[in-house]
Amino acid sequence: MDRKYIRNIRAMLHDIKVNGIEKATMKHFKTLLVDDQLVNTFVLKIKGKIDFVGQVRGKEDPIYNSLRQI
């Protein structure tokens, strides 16, 4: 697994924590208009990336578990 991939996930989670879910969604999708569907898409995308880390590294991996807890 590429370190860049994990850093990207952490950056998205940090952006949500600092700026809120709506602003993080606007930044990620490069748009000025955000609705509930787009926010939900963003959340599902992050969850999918975290699940992929779990598939590749294993469910007991400390990096996977730390990403899940955020």
N, C-alpha and C positions, 0 to 999 in steps of 0.2 A: 504494500500500500504506500502510495506516494505521500510524503509529509505535507506537500502542498495541498492535497485534498483535505487532510485533517485540519490544517491551518485555515483553510477556507471555511470549513464548518464552524470552527471556533470564532472566526471573524463575524460570521452571520449571527451567531448566538450572542456575541458581545454587542453587536449593533442593536439587536433587539433589546438587550438589557439596558443599554445606555440611552437609546433614542426612542424606544417603543416599537411595537410591532408594525404600526402603520408607516412610520418613517423608514424603517428597515425594508419594508416591502417596496416602498417607492424607490429607494436606492437600488435595490436588487433588480427590479424590473425596469428601472429608468423611466418612470412615469410620474405624472403629477396627480393623477386620479387613482384613488384606491377604494375598492369596495370590498365587501365581506368575502366574496368569491376569490378575489386576488390574494387577500390575506390568508385564506384557507389553503390556497394553492402553495403559497410560500411556506406555510407551516408543514404541509405534507411533503414538500420538497426537502426540507431540512430533516424531517423524520426519516424519509427514504434514504438520504445520505448517511444518517447515523446507523440505520439498519444495515446498510451496505457495509459499513465499517465492521459491524458485528458479524456479518457473514464471512468476511475475508479474514478478520483477525480472531474471531471466536467470541462467544458470548461472555467468556470469563476474562477477557482482555481488559486491563485497567483503563486504557484510553477509551474504549467503547463504553465502559461503565461510567466514566467521568462525563462523557458527552451526553449520555442518557439522563444524568441527574441534573443537568443544567436546565 
